């Protein structure tokens, strides 16, 4: 918990690029070690160890990469190119 508290204090001061990079590194690590993590997590969930990274690890990796891209948006909104104009 103390590590999380320390990270919370500094995370708000990081740049969008740094946040994005941190999330991408986490996604890469999760993808690289997905089998190990799935094996460790299986007893906690009272499940047999899943096959190749189970079905949740790839989904988590994809989410981390999605939010890594979103982290670069300073205002938390999509770029204007993705907005649809509404006729008035």
ChimeraX attribute file (.defattr): number of C-alpha atoms within 10 A of each C-alpha:
attribute: neighborCount
match mode: 1-to-1
recipient: residues
	/A:1	6
	/A:2	7
	/A:3	7
	/A:4	8
	/A:5	9
	/A:6	10
	/A:7	11
	/A:8	11
	/A:9	10
	/A:10	9
	/A:11	11
	/A:12	10
	/A:13	10
	/A:14	11
	/A:15	13
	/A:16	17
	/A:17	14
	/A:18	15
	/A:19	20
	/A:20	22
	/A:21	17
	/A:22	14
	/A:23	20
	/A:24	20
	/A:25	15
	/A:26	16
	/A:27	23
	/A:28	15
	/A:29	12
	/A:30	20
	/A:31	17
	/A:32	12
	/A:33	13
	/A:34	21
	/A:35	18
	/A:36	13
	/A:37	16
	/A:38	21
	/A:39	18
	/A:40	12
	/A:41	15
	/A:42	14
	/A:43	11
	/A:44	8
	/A:45	9
	/A:46	8
	/A:47	10
	/A:48	11
	/A:49	18
	/A:50	14
	/A:51	10
	/A:52	13
	/A:53	19
	/A:54	16
	/A:55	11
	/A:56	12
	/A:57	19
	/A:58	16
	/A:59	11
	/A:60	15
	/A:61	19
	/A:62	15
	/A:63	14
	/A:64	21
	/A:65	20
	/A:66	15
	/A:67	15
	/A:68	23
	/A:69	17
	/A:70	18
	/A:71	19
	/A:72	16
	/A:73	15
	/A:74	11
	/A:75	9
	/A:76	9
	/A:77	10
	/A:78	11
	/A:79	10
	/A:80	8
	/A:81	6
	/A:82	8
	/A:83	9
	/A:84	7
	/A:85	7
	/A:86	5
	/A:87	4
	/A:88	3
